[in-house]
């Protein structure tokens, strides 16, 4: 057992680590290979050790026609979907729906489909997450970025609050702090853009200041730094149009959900599944996720989708329920691409080396914390 300072950084790719002078010198360095998926699962696996099959969710939203919270409102939503020709009007309606409190964020899910979907997945860092995780460990003080109201300043505020806590607390136990601005910056301004590179140095300074302050108070402590996944710039768009090729989902016994890089389809009948697969297999820039991969990533649960497609590195579905336009940077690609790998660092030799998984990180951290 050892007291630990854990620093979580959303979306910091392993291949960017060399630009961080302090952090790149940690004695233990692992290349974190995530599962295929988004932060909601990648982050949660770091602090629960669990893959989607064990958590019961993959992605935030899933097809759930029986239990969907907006099921009864489906006819109204269909009517309201007339406003969707205007992006602005659509955002207003979605914001209003989000205020109802039945889901944390309805993103850009078309209103006519919303009544069939349920938000079953939440990140371990969200207050909506109700399962057990290391965040509840009695010997860990948790300082989350999302507790700070000004989004643009969250990292700075989380850093200051953590530094103050370390400096002012006697008998320091373990501490966890989370940062997310690098992920946001890469989505909207791009990986390795000038502001991104500047942000890397700021992040590195936060890691240095917090590590030095913590080790000054807890000389035998351990510093862990982890990110959930990597990131790459978008170069190609993939356009799919199931409505045009197959017909309207509501009337044709299938449903689909597109995110930036992942498309899931649910079908009532095998014949429909084959018809859709034939169409999607012919679209360039993406491929179907094979059964071996579903097993390896722990996404075998049939409710995660009868068909799962993922775009090739740098390709993004446009439009998708993630948004109407391409992002500058994206993640959620197959982990065979090195750009998708995150970091896993420890100040203690032997903790991490070579390729590691989020569950490996979980095992190291929970080993240090000891049983609750
Ligand atoms: Zn992201």
Boltz pocket constraint, residues with backbone or C-beta under 6 A from the ligand:
constraints:
  - pocket:
      binder: B
      contacts: [[A, 11], [A, 39], [A, 183], [A, 184], [A, 187], [A, 331]]
      max_distance: 6.0
